[in-house]
Amino acid sequence: MEVKLSPELEQKVRERAGAHAASPSDVVAEALKSFFGPDSMSIDEIGDLNRSIDKGLREARDGQWIDGAEARDAALQRLKTRRNG
């Protein structure tokens, strides 16, 4: 399959790929997995997600915050690890 992106989207994909040492194809695949992911989540995965959200809310109430960029990078790494193994 071949997909044509606008120049603006192509640049964003290239920037994201460079920032995360990934290929442009990997970036697009991750984006599509995120887009379609909620439709294909199992009951167990939804339960895990809800428990993670509850834990995060408890930590936030207790003043346990982390930097947003650090949290995003850690989440992306967990996703990458989860999907690769």
PyMOL Python script that loads the backbone (N, CA, C, O; Angstrom):
from pymol import cmd

cmd.read_pdbstr("""\
ATOM      1  N   MET A   1       0.852  -1.174   0.000  1.00  0.00           N
ATOM      2  CA  MET A   1       0.000   0.000   0.000  1.00  0.00           C
ATOM      3  C   MET A   1       0.894   1.232   0.000  1.00  0.00           C
ATOM      4  O   MET A   1       1.920   1.280   0.678  1.00  0.00           O
ATOM      5  N   GLU A   2       0.490   2.194  -0.754  1.00  0.00           N
ATOM      6  CA  GLU A   2       1.215   3.447  -0.792  1.00  0.00           C
ATOM      7  C   GLU A   2       0.265   4.555  -0.351  1.00  0.00           C
ATOM      8  O   GLU A   2      -0.881   4.612  -0.797  1.00  0.00           O
ATOM      9  N   VAL A   3       0.743   5.428   0.520  1.00  0.00           N
ATOM     10  CA  VAL A   3      -0.086   6.513   1.043  1.00  0.00           C
ATOM     11  C   VAL A   3       0.627   7.827   0.774  1.00  0.00           C
ATOM     12  O   VAL A   3       1.831   7.942   0.999  1.00  0.00           O
ATOM     13  N   LYS A   4      -0.109   8.812   0.295  1.00  0.00           N
ATOM     14  CA  LYS A   4       0.462  10.129   0.009  1.00  0.00           C
ATOM     15  C   LYS A   4       0.134  11.063   1.167  1.00  0.00           C
ATOM     16  O   LYS A   4      -1.032  11.229   1.527  1.00  0.00           O
ATOM     17  N   LEU A   5       1.166  11.672   1.747  1.00  0.00           N
ATOM     18  CA  LEU A   5       0.982  12.628   2.840  1.00  0.00           C
ATOM     19  C   LEU A   5       1.210  14.040   2.318  1.00  0.00           C
ATOM     20  O   LEU A   5       1.951  14.254   1.359  1.00  0.00           O
ATOM     21  N   SER A   6       0.563  14.988   2.961  1.00  0.00           N
ATOM     22  CA  SER A   6       0.835  16.380   2.623  1.00  0.00           C
ATOM     23  C   SER A   6       2.280  16.685   3.040  1.00  0.00           C
ATOM     24  O   SER A   6       2.835  15.994   3.895  1.00  0.00           O
ATOM     25  N   PRO A   7       2.881  17.699   2.450  1.00  0.00           N
ATOM     26  CA  PRO A   7       4.251  18.050   2.846  1.00  0.00           C
ATOM     27  C   PRO A   7       4.369  18.344   4.346  1.00  0.00           C
ATOM     28  O   PRO A   7       5.379  18.014   4.968  1.00  0.00           O
ATOM     29  N   GLU A   8       3.341  18.959   4.916  1.00  0.00           N
ATOM     30  CA  GLU A   8       3.368  19.282   6.340  1.00  0.00           C
ATOM     31  C   GLU A   8       3.366  18.011   7.193  1.00  0.00           C
ATOM     32  O   GLU A   8       4.132  17.901   8.150  1.00  0.00           O
ATOM     33  N   LEU A   9       2.497  17.048   6.842  1.00  0.00           N
ATOM     34  CA  LEU A   9       2.457  15.800   7.602  1.00  0.00           C
ATOM     35  C   LEU A   9       3.738  14.992   7.408  1.00  0.00           C
ATOM     36  O   LEU A   9       4.249  14.385   8.349  1.00  0.00           O
ATOM     37  N   GLU A  10       4.243  14.992   6.195  1.00  0.00           N
ATOM     38  CA  GLU A  10       5.484  14.269   5.930  1.00  0.00           C
ATOM     39  C   GLU A  10       6.615  14.825   6.796  1.00  0.00           C
ATOM     40  O   GLU A  10       7.409  14.063   7.348  1.00  0.00           O
ATOM     41  N   GLN A  11       6.688  16.147   6.914  1.00  0.00           N
ATOM     42  CA  GLN A  11       7.723  16.775   7.741  1.00  0.00           C
ATOM     43  C   GLN A  11       7.547  16.390   9.208  1.00  0.00           C
ATOM     44  O   GLN A  11       8.527  16.100   9.895  1.00  0.00           O
ATOM     45  N   LYS A  12       6.314  16.386   9.689  1.00  0.00           N
ATOM     46  CA  LYS A  12       6.062  16.004  11.081  1.00  0.00           C
ATOM     47  C   LYS A  12       6.467  14.558  11.332  1.00  0.00           C
ATOM     48  O   LYS A  12       7.040  14.251  12.377  1.00  0.00           O
ATOM     49  N   VAL A  13       6.178  13.673  10.397  1.00  0.00           N
ATOM     50  CA  VAL A  13       6.558  12.264  10.544  1.00  0.00           C
ATOM     51  C   VAL A  13       8.078  12.145  10.588  1.00  0.00           C
ATOM     52  O   VAL A  13       8.620  11.421  11.422  1.00  0.00           O
ATOM     53  N   ARG A  14       8.765  12.850   9.697  1.00  0.00           N
ATOM     54  CA  ARG A  14      10.230  12.802   9.673  1.00  0.00           C
ATOM     55  C   ARG A  14      10.820  13.342  10.980  1.00  0.00           C
ATOM     56  O   ARG A  14      11.769  12.773  11.519  1.00  0.00           O
ATOM     57  N   GLU A  15      10.256  14.436  11.483  1.00  0.00           N
ATOM     58  CA  GLU A  15      10.737  15.004  12.747  1.00  0.00           C
ATOM     59  C   GLU A  15      10.534  14.026  13.897  1.00  0.00           C
ATOM     60  O   GLU A  15      11.433  13.820  14.714  1.00  0.00           O
ATOM     61  N   ARG A  16       9.354  13.428  13.955  1.00  0.00           N
ATOM     62  CA  ARG A  16       9.067  12.461  15.029  1.00  0.00           C
ATOM     63  C   ARG A  16       9.990  11.256  14.921  1.00  0.00           C
ATOM     64  O   ARG A  16      10.489  10.762  15.932  1.00  0.00           O
ATOM     65  N   ALA A  17      10.218  10.786  13.711  1.00  0.00           N
ATOM     66  CA  ALA A  17      11.100   9.636  13.497  1.00  0.00           C
ATOM     67  C   ALA A  17      12.510   9.963  13.984  1.00  0.00           C
ATOM     68  O   ALA A  17      13.134   9.159  14.677  1.00  0.00           O
ATOM     69  N   GLY A  18      13.005  11.137  13.622  1.00  0.00           N
ATOM     70  CA  GLY A  18      14.347  11.533  14.040  1.00  0.00           C
ATOM     71  C   GLY A  18      14.475  11.690  15.539  1.00  0.00           C
ATOM     72  O   GLY A  18      15.501  11.340  16.122  1.00  0.00           O
ATOM     73  N   ALA A  19      13.438  12.215  16.162  1.00  0.00           N
ATOM     74  CA  ALA A  19      13.472  12.435  17.609  1.00  0.00           C
ATOM     75  C   ALA A  19      13.441  11.130  18.392  1.00  0.00           C
ATOM     76  O   ALA A  19      13.898  11.084  19.534  1.00  0.00           O
ATOM     77  N   HIS A  20      12.915  10.084  17.801  1.00  0.00           N
ATOM     78  CA  HIS A  20      12.764   8.812  18.518  1.00  0.00           C
ATOM     79  C   HIS A  20      13.576   7.683  17.887  1.00  0.00           C
ATOM     80  O   HIS A  20      13.346   6.509  18.178  1.00  0.00           O
ATOM     81  N   ALA A  21      14.522   8.041  17.028  1.00  0.00           N
ATOM     82  CA  ALA A  21      15.378   7.047  16.366  1.00  0.00           C
ATOM     83  C   ALA A  21      14.544   5.920  15.757  1.00  0.00           C
ATOM     84  O   ALA A  21      14.830   4.738  15.948  1.00  0.00           O
ATOM     85  N   ALA A  22      13.526   6.309  15.034  1.00  0.00           N
ATOM     86  CA  ALA A  22      12.630   5.349  14.385  1.00  0.00           C
ATOM     87  C   ALA A  22      12.566   5.681  12.897  1.00  0.00           C
ATOM     88  O   ALA A  22      12.994   6.752  12.466  1.00  0.00           O
ATOM     89  N   SER A  23      12.034   4.762  12.136  1.00  0.00           N
ATOM     90  CA  SER A  23      11.841   5.036  10.712  1.00  0.00           C
ATOM     91  C   SER A  23      10.493   5.738  10.527  1.00  0.00           C
ATOM     92  O   SER A  23       9.613   5.613  11.379  1.00  0.00           O
ATOM     93  N   PRO A  24      10.323   6.469   9.434  1.00  0.00           N
ATOM     94  CA  PRO A  24       9.018   7.077   9.165  1.00  0.00           C
ATOM     95  C   PRO A  24       7.898   6.030   9.132  1.00  0.00           C
ATOM     96  O   PRO A  24       6.785   6.302   9.583  1.00  0.00           O
ATOM     97  N   SER A  25       8.183   4.847   8.608  1.00  0.00           N
ATOM     98  CA  SER A  25       7.166   3.787   8.584  1.00  0.00           C
ATOM     99  C   SER A  25       6.752   3.389   9.996  1.00  0.00           C
ATOM    100  O   SER A  25       5.574   3.145  10.256  1.00  0.00           O
ATOM    101  N   ASP A  26       7.729   3.324  10.913  1.00  0.00           N
ATOM    102  CA  ASP A  26       7.420   2.990  12.305  1.00  0.00           C
ATOM    103  C   ASP A  26       6.524   4.048  12.940  1.00  0.00           C
ATOM    104  O   ASP A  26       5.599   3.729  13.687  1.00  0.00           O
ATOM    105  N   VAL A  27       6.811   5.314  12.632  1.00  0.00           N
ATOM    106  CA  VAL A  27       6.008   6.405  13.190  1.00  0.00           C
ATOM    107  C   VAL A  27       4.566   6.303  12.693  1.00  0.00           C
ATOM    108  O   VAL A  27       3.627   6.431  13.480  1.00  0.00           O
ATOM    109  N   VAL A  28       4.388   6.074  11.402  1.00  0.00           N
ATOM    110  CA  VAL A  28       3.036   5.961  10.842  1.00  0.00           C
ATOM    111  C   VAL A  28       2.341   4.720  11.406  1.00  0.00           C
ATOM    112  O   VAL A  28       1.156   4.777  11.734  1.00  0.00           O
ATOM    113  N   ALA A  29       3.056   3.605  11.523  1.00  0.00           N
ATOM    114  CA  ALA A  29       2.460   2.387  12.077  1.00  0.00           C
ATOM    115  C   ALA A  29       2.001   2.612  13.514  1.00  0.00           C
ATOM    116  O   ALA A  29       0.908   2.186  13.887  1.00  0.00           O
ATOM    117  N   GLU A  30       2.822   3.276  14.324  1.00  0.00           N
ATOM    118  CA  GLU A  30       2.432   3.571  15.714  1.00  0.00           C
ATOM    119  C   GLU A  30       1.206   4.473  15.755  1.00  0.00           C
ATOM    120  O   GLU A  30       0.308   4.274  16.574  1.00  0.00           O
ATOM    121  N   ALA A  31       1.172   5.460  14.873  1.00  0.00           N
ATOM    122  CA  ALA A  31       0.020   6.365  14.835  1.00  0.00           C
ATOM    123  C   ALA A  31      -1.250   5.596  14.477  1.00  0.00           C
ATOM    124  O   ALA A  31      -2.303   5.817  15.075  1.00  0.00           O
ATOM    125  N   LEU A  32      -1.148   4.700  13.510  1.00  0.00           N
ATOM    126  CA  LEU A  32      -2.321   3.919  13.106  1.00  0.00           C
ATOM    127  C   LEU A  32      -2.737   2.942  14.199  1.00  0.00           C
ATOM    128  O   LEU A  32      -3.930   2.731  14.419  1.00  0.00           O
ATOM    129  N   LYS A  33      -1.768   2.348  14.882  1.00  0.00           N
ATOM    130  CA  LYS A  33      -2.103   1.458  16.000  1.00  0.00           C
ATOM    131  C   LYS A  33      -2.835   2.229  17.084  1.00  0.00           C
ATOM    132  O   LYS A  33      -3.796   1.731  17.671  1.00  0.00           O
ATOM    133  N   SER A  34      -2.370   3.461  17.351  1.00  0.00           N
ATOM    134  CA  SER A  34      -3.050   4.295  18.350  1.00  0.00           C
ATOM    135  C   SER A  34      -4.455   4.653  17.889  1.00  0.00           C
ATOM    136  O   SER A  34      -5.391   4.666  18.687  1.00  0.00           O
ATOM    137  N   PHE A  35      -4.601   4.942  16.601  1.00  0.00           N
ATOM    138  CA  PHE A  35      -5.898   5.306  16.050  1.00  0.00           C
ATOM    139  C   PHE A  35      -6.884   4.148  16.138  1.00  0.00           C
ATOM    140  O   PHE A  35      -8.035   4.338  16.531  1.00  0.00           O
ATOM    141  N   PHE A  36      -6.435   2.941  15.771  1.00  0.00           N
ATOM    142  CA  PHE A  36      -7.315   1.786  15.760  1.00  0.00           C
ATOM    143  C   PHE A  36      -7.325   1.017  17.077  1.00  0.00           C
ATOM    144  O   PHE A  36      -8.200   0.182  17.303  1.00  0.00           O
ATOM    145  N   GLY A  37      -6.373   1.290  17.930  1.00  0.00           N
ATOM    146  CA  GLY A  37      -6.201   0.544  19.173  1.00  0.00           C
ATOM    147  C   GLY A  37      -7.442   0.413  20.032  1.00  0.00           C
ATOM    148  O   GLY A  37      -7.790  -0.703  20.420  1.00  0.00           O
ATOM    149  N   PRO A  38      -8.128   1.509  20.347  1.00  0.00           N
ATOM    150  CA  PRO A  38      -9.292   1.393  21.229  1.00  0.00           C
ATOM    151  C   PRO A  38     -10.367   0.440  20.708  1.00  0.00           C
ATOM    152  O   PRO A  38     -11.091  -0.169  21.495  1.00  0.00           O
ATOM    153  N   ASP A  39     -10.472   0.311  19.384  1.00  0.00           N
ATOM    154  CA  ASP A  39     -11.475  -0.580  18.815  1.00  0.00           C
ATOM    155  C   ASP A  39     -11.147  -2.047  19.043  1.00  0.00           C
ATOM    156  O   ASP A  39     -12.038  -2.897  19.047  1.00  0.00           O
ATOM    157  N   SER A  40      -9.864  -2.341  19.235  1.00  0.00           N
ATOM    158  CA  SER A  40      -9.463  -3.741  19.324  1.00  0.00           C
ATOM    159  C   SER A  40      -8.948  -4.135  20.710  1.00  0.00           C
ATOM    160  O   SER A  40      -8.339  -5.194  20.861  1.00  0.00           O
ATOM    161  N   MET A  41      -9.183  -3.303  21.715  1.00  0.00           N
ATOM    162  CA  MET A  41      -8.708  -3.613  23.060  1.00  0.00           C
ATOM    163  C   MET A  41      -9.549  -4.721  23.681  1.00  0.00           C
ATOM    164  O   MET A  41     -10.771  -4.755  23.535  1.00  0.00           O
ATOM    165  N   SER A  42      -8.871  -5.621  24.374  1.00  0.00           N
ATOM    166  CA  SER A  42      -9.574  -6.684  25.083  1.00  0.00           C
ATOM    167  C   SER A  42     -10.082  -6.141  26.418  1.00  0.00           C
ATOM    168  O   SER A  42      -9.685  -5.061  26.856  1.00  0.00           O
ATOM    169  N   ILE A  43     -10.949  -6.893  27.043  1.00  0.00           N
ATOM    170  CA  ILE A  43     -11.475  -6.519  28.360  1.00  0.00           C
ATOM    171  C   ILE A  43     -10.327  -6.381  29.356  1.00  0.00           C
ATOM    172  O   ILE A  43     -10.319  -5.461  30.174  1.00  0.00           O
ATOM    173  N   ASP A  44      -9.357  -7.295  29.289  1.00  0.00           N
ATOM    174  CA  ASP A  44      -8.200  -7.231  30.198  1.00  0.00           C
ATOM    175  C   ASP A  44      -7.384  -5.962  29.960  1.00  0.00           C
ATOM    176  O   ASP A  44      -6.942  -5.318  30.912  1.00  0.00           O
ATOM    177  N   GLU A  45      -7.183  -5.602  28.689  1.00  0.00           N
ATOM    178  CA  GLU A  45      -6.420  -4.393  28.380  1.00  0.00           C
ATOM    179  C   GLU A  45      -7.152  -3.143  28.858  1.00  0.00           C
ATOM    180  O   GLU A  45      -6.526  -2.205  29.353  1.00  0.00           O
ATOM    181  N   ILE A  46      -8.455  -3.129  28.713  1.00  0.00           N
ATOM    182  CA  ILE A  46      -9.237  -1.992  29.201  1.00  0.00           C
ATOM    183  C   ILE A  46      -9.147  -1.914  30.718  1.00  0.00           C
ATOM    184  O   ILE A  46      -9.024  -0.824  31.279  1.00  0.00           O
ATOM    185  N   GLY A  47      -9.206  -3.058  31.384  1.00  0.00           N
ATOM    186  CA  GLY A  47      -9.065  -3.097  32.842  1.00  0.00           C
ATOM    187  C   GLY A  47      -7.703  -2.583  33.271  1.00  0.00           C
ATOM    188  O   GLY A  47      -7.603  -1.810  34.223  1.00  0.00           O
ATOM    189  N   ASP A  48      -6.637  -3.013  32.567  1.00  0.00           N
ATOM    190  CA  ASP A  48      -5.285  -2.534  32.870  1.00  0.00           C
ATOM    191  C   ASP A  48      -5.191  -1.027  32.690  1.00  0.00           C
ATOM    192  O   ASP A  48      -4.592  -0.333  33.512  1.00  0.00           O
ATOM    193  N   LEU A  49      -5.782  -0.527  31.619  1.00  0.00           N
ATOM    194  CA  LEU A  49      -5.757   0.901  31.353  1.00  0.00           C
ATOM    195  C   LEU A  49      -6.493   1.669  32.456  1.00  0.00           C
ATOM    196  O   LEU A  49      -6.006   2.695  32.931  1.00  0.00           O
ATOM    197  N   ASN A  50      -7.648   1.177  32.857  1.00  0.00           N
ATOM    198  CA  ASN A  50      -8.403   1.839  33.930  1.00  0.00           C
ATOM    199  C   ASN A  50      -7.630   1.830  35.240  1.00  0.00           C
ATOM    200  O   ASN A  50      -7.653   2.815  35.978  1.00  0.00           O
ATOM    201  N   ARG A  51      -6.935   0.714  35.542  1.00  0.00           N
ATOM    202  CA  ARG A  51      -6.126   0.665  36.765  1.00  0.00           C
ATOM    203  C   ARG A  51      -4.967   1.654  36.695  1.00  0.00           C
ATOM    204  O   ARG A  51      -4.627   2.287  37.694  1.00  0.00           O
ATOM    205  N   SER A  52      -4.364   1.787  35.521  1.00  0.00           N
ATOM    206  CA  SER A  52      -3.267   2.750  35.360  1.00  0.00           C
ATOM    207  C   SER A  52      -3.770   4.181  35.536  1.00  0.00           C
ATOM    208  O   SER A  52      -3.104   5.010  36.155  1.00  0.00           O
ATOM    209  N   ILE A  53      -4.935   4.457  34.996  1.00  0.00           N
ATOM    210  CA  ILE A  53      -5.524   5.794  35.149  1.00  0.00           C
ATOM    211  C   ILE A  53      -5.816   6.072  36.622  1.00  0.00           C
ATOM    212  O   ILE A  53      -5.498   7.150  37.125  1.00  0.00           O
ATOM    213  N   ASP A  54      -6.416   5.109  37.311  1.00  0.00           N
ATOM    214  CA  ASP A  54      -6.707   5.284  38.742  1.00  0.00           C
ATOM    215  C   ASP A  54      -5.429   5.527  39.538  1.00  0.00           C
ATOM    216  O   ASP A  54      -5.392   6.385  40.420  1.00  0.00           O
ATOM    217  N   LYS A  55      -4.385   4.765  39.222  1.00  0.00           N
ATOM    218  CA  LYS A  55      -3.102   4.929  39.915  1.00  0.00           C
ATOM    219  C   LYS A  55      -2.555   6.328  39.673  1.00  0.00           C
ATOM    220  O   LYS A  55      -2.094   6.991  40.602  1.00  0.00           O
ATOM    221  N   GLY A  56      -2.607   6.774  38.421  1.00  0.00           N
ATOM    222  CA  GLY A  56      -2.122   8.114  38.092  1.00  0.00           C
ATOM    223  C   GLY A  56      -2.896   9.205  38.812  1.00  0.00           C
ATOM    224  O   GLY A  56      -2.309  10.178  39.285  1.00  0.00           O
ATOM    225  N   LEU A  57      -4.202   9.049  38.896  1.00  0.00           N
ATOM    226  CA  LEU A  57      -5.019  10.038  39.604  1.00  0.00           C
ATOM    227  C   LEU A  57      -4.680  10.074  41.090  1.00  0.00           C
ATOM    228  O   LEU A  57      -4.606  11.148  41.687  1.00  0.00           O
ATOM    229  N   ARG A  58      -4.473   8.890  41.694  1.00  0.00           N
ATOM    230  CA  ARG A  58      -4.071   8.834  43.110  1.00  0.00           C
ATOM    231  C   ARG A  58      -2.725   9.529  43.319  1.00  0.00           C
ATOM    232  O   ARG A  58      -2.557  10.311  44.255  1.00  0.00           O
ATOM    233  N   GLU A  59      -1.774   9.234  42.437  1.00  0.00           N
ATOM    234  CA  GLU A  59      -0.450   9.853  42.548  1.00  0.00           C
ATOM    235  C   GLU A  59      -0.540  11.368  42.390  1.00  0.00           C
ATOM    236  O   GLU A  59       0.141  12.109  43.100  1.00  0.00           O
ATOM    237  N   ALA A  60      -1.372  11.826  41.468  1.00  0.00           N
ATOM    238  CA  ALA A  60      -1.536  13.268  41.268  1.00  0.00           C
ATOM    239  C   ALA A  60      -2.127  13.920  42.512  1.00  0.00           C
ATOM    240  O   ALA A  60      -1.688  14.991  42.932  1.00  0.00           O
ATOM    241  N   ARG A  61      -3.128  13.264  43.097  1.00  0.00           N
ATOM    242  CA  ARG A  61      -3.718  13.793  44.337  1.00  0.00           C
ATOM    243  C   ARG A  61      -2.692  13.876  45.453  1.00  0.00           C
ATOM    244  O   ARG A  61      -2.755  14.769  46.298  1.00  0.00           O
ATOM    245  N   ASP A  62      -1.738  12.937  45.456  1.00  0.00           N
ATOM    246  CA  ASP A  62      -0.697  12.904  46.491  1.00  0.00           C
ATOM    247  C   ASP A  62       0.492  13.799  46.160  1.00  0.00           C
ATOM    248  O   ASP A  62       1.484  13.815  46.889  1.00  0.00           O
ATOM    249  N   GLY A  63       0.393  14.541  45.060  1.00  0.00           N
ATOM    250  CA  GLY A  63       1.456  15.464  44.689  1.00  0.00           C
ATOM    251  C   GLY A  63       2.636  14.810  43.990  1.00  0.00           C
ATOM    252  O   GLY A  63       3.710  15.406  43.910  1.00  0.00           O
ATOM    253  N   GLN A  64       2.461  13.613  43.491  1.00  0.00           N
ATOM    254  CA  GLN A  64       3.546  12.904  42.804  1.00  0.00           C
ATOM    255  C   GLN A  64       3.449  13.186  41.306  1.00  0.00           C
ATOM    256  O   GLN A  64       2.776  12.462  40.572  1.00  0.00           O
ATOM    257  N   TRP A  65       4.120  14.231  40.866  1.00  0.00           N
ATOM    258  CA  TRP A  65       4.079  14.641  39.470  1.00  0.00           C
ATOM    259  C   TRP A  65       5.413  14.353  38.808  1.00  0.00           C
ATOM    260  O   TRP A  65       6.452  14.350  39.468  1.00  0.00           O
ATOM    261  N   ILE A  66       5.386  14.110  37.500  1.00  0.00           N
ATOM    262  CA  ILE A  66       6.620  14.026  36.732  1.00  0.00           C
ATOM    263  C   ILE A  66       6.481  14.922  35.510  1.00  0.00           C
ATOM    264  O   ILE A  66       5.372  15.257  35.093  1.00  0.00           O
ATOM    265  N   ASP A  67       7.603  15.298  34.950  1.00  0.00           N
ATOM    266  CA  ASP A  67       7.652  16.156  33.784  1.00  0.00           C
ATOM    267  C   ASP A  67       6.867  15.533  32.628  1.00  0.00           C
ATOM    268  O   ASP A  67       6.969  14.329  32.392  1.00  0.00           O
ATOM    269  N   GLY A  68       6.090  16.336  31.911  1.00  0.00           N
ATOM    270  CA  GLY A  68       5.259  15.831  30.817  1.00  0.00           C
ATOM    271  C   GLY A  68       6.057  15.179  29.702  1.00  0.00           C
ATOM    272  O   GLY A  68       5.666  14.123  29.205  1.00  0.00           O
ATOM    273  N   ALA A  69       7.168  15.785  29.298  1.00  0.00           N
ATOM    274  CA  ALA A  69       7.994  15.206  28.238  1.00  0.00           C
ATOM    275  C   ALA A  69       8.585  13.875  28.679  1.00  0.00           C
ATOM    276  O   ALA A  69       8.661  12.931  27.894  1.00  0.00           O
ATOM    277  N   GLU A  70       9.002  13.804  29.936  1.00  0.00           N
ATOM    278  CA  GLU A  70       9.545  12.549  30.480  1.00  0.00           C
ATOM    279  C   GLU A  70       8.472  11.459  30.493  1.00  0.00           C
ATOM    280  O   GLU A  70       8.745  10.308  30.151  1.00  0.00           O
ATOM    281  N   ALA A  71       7.270  11.822  30.884  1.00  0.00           N
ATOM    282  CA  ALA A  71       6.165  10.855  30.915  1.00  0.00           C
ATOM    283  C   ALA A  71       5.836  10.368  29.511  1.00  0.00           C
ATOM    284  O   ALA A  71       5.615   9.174  29.306  1.00  0.00           O
ATOM    285  N   ARG A  72       5.800  11.280  28.540  1.00  0.00           N
ATOM    286  CA  ARG A  72       5.516  10.910  27.151  1.00  0.00           C
ATOM    287  C   ARG A  72       6.575   9.954  26.616  1.00  0.00           C
ATOM    288  O   ARG A  72       6.247   8.938  26.004  1.00  0.00           O
ATOM    289  N   ASP A  73       7.844  10.281  26.846  1.00  0.00           N
ATOM    290  CA  ASP A  73       8.933   9.424  26.365  1.00  0.00           C
ATOM    291  C   ASP A  73       8.871   8.038  26.988  1.00  0.00           C
ATOM    292  O   ASP A  73       9.085   7.037  26.304  1.00  0.00           O
ATOM    293  N   ALA A  74       8.578   7.976  28.285  1.00  0.00           N
ATOM    294  CA  ALA A  74       8.469   6.680  28.968  1.00  0.00           C
ATOM    295  C   ALA A  74       7.289   5.881  28.414  1.00  0.00           C
ATOM    296  O   ALA A  74       7.396   4.671  28.218  1.00  0.00           O
ATOM    297  N   ALA A  75       6.171   6.553  28.161  1.00  0.00           N
ATOM    298  CA  ALA A  75       4.996   5.861  27.614  1.00  0.00           C
ATOM    299  C   ALA A  75       5.274   5.340  26.209  1.00  0.00           C
ATOM    300  O   ALA A  75       4.877   4.225  25.869  1.00  0.00           O
ATOM    301  N   LEU A  76       5.953   6.141  25.394  1.00  0.00           N
ATOM    302  CA  LEU A  76       6.293   5.683  24.040  1.00  0.00           C
ATOM    303  C   LEU A  76       7.228   4.483  24.085  1.00  0.00           C
ATOM    304  O   LEU A  76       7.094   3.556  23.287  1.00  0.00           O
ATOM    305  N   GLN A  77       8.172   4.500  25.013  1.00  0.00           N
ATOM    306  CA  GLN A  77       9.084   3.372  25.135  1.00  0.00           C
ATOM    307  C   GLN A  77       8.339   2.114  25.578  1.00  0.00           C
ATOM    308  O   GLN A  77       8.617   1.020  25.087  1.00  0.00           O
ATOM    309  N   ARG A  78       7.388   2.270  26.510  1.00  0.00           N
ATOM    310  CA  ARG A  78       6.589   1.111  26.949  1.00  0.00           C
ATOM    311  C   ARG A  78       5.771   0.552  25.796  1.00  0.00           C
ATOM    312  O   ARG A  78       5.674  -0.665  25.636  1.00  0.00           O
ATOM    313  N   LEU A  79       5.183   1.430  24.990  1.00  0.00           N
ATOM    314  CA  LEU A  79       4.413   0.992  23.828  1.00  0.00           C
ATOM    315  C   LEU A  79       5.300   0.230  22.839  1.00  0.00           C
ATOM    316  O   LEU A  79       4.921  -0.824  22.330  1.00  0.00           O
ATOM    317  N   LYS A  80       6.472   0.780  22.584  1.00  0.00           N
ATOM    318  CA  LYS A  80       7.402   0.155  21.656  1.00  0.00           C
ATOM    319  C   LYS A  80       7.803  -1.238  22.160  1.00  0.00           C
ATOM    320  O   LYS A  80       7.823  -2.203  21.396  1.00  0.00           O
ATOM    321  N   THR A  81       8.118  -1.325  23.441  1.00  0.00           N
ATOM    322  CA  THR A  81       8.511  -2.605  24.044  1.00  0.00           C
ATOM    323  C   THR A  81       7.353  -3.589  23.989  1.00  0.00           C
ATOM    324  O   THR A  81       7.544  -4.758  23.655  1.00  0.00           O
ATOM    325  N   ARG A  82       6.169  -3.127  24.312  1.00  0.00           N
ATOM    326  CA  ARG A  82       4.978  -3.974  24.332  1.00  0.00           C
ATOM    327  C   ARG A  82       4.665  -4.525  22.949  1.00  0.00           C
ATOM    328  O   ARG A  82       4.309  -5.694  22.804  1.00  0.00           O
ATOM    329  N   ARG A  83       4.798  -3.686  21.942  1.00  0.00           N
ATOM    330  CA  ARG A  83       4.456  -4.117  20.579  1.00  0.00           C
ATOM    331  C   ARG A  83       5.535  -4.972  19.945  1.00  0.00           C
ATOM    332  O   ARG A  83       5.258  -5.728  19.014  1.00  0.00           O
ATOM    333  N   ASN A  84       6.767  -4.864  20.436  1.00  0.00           N
ATOM    334  CA  ASN A  84       7.870  -5.634  19.876  1.00  0.00           C
ATOM    335  C   ASN A  84       8.105  -6.949  20.610  1.00  0.00           C
ATOM    336  O   ASN A  84       8.922  -7.760  20.174  1.00  0.00           O
ATOM    337  N   GLY A  85       7.429  -7.163  21.674  1.00  0.00           N
ATOM    338  CA  GLY A  85       7.754  -8.385  22.382  1.00  0.00           C
ATOM    339  C   GLY A  85       6.676  -8.869  23.224  1.00  0.00           C
ATOM    340  O   GLY A  85       6.820  -9.899  23.881  1.00  0.00           O
TER     341      GLY A  85
END
""", "prot")
cmd.dss("prot")
cmd.show_as("cartoon", "prot")
cmd.util.cbc("prot")
cmd.orient("prot")
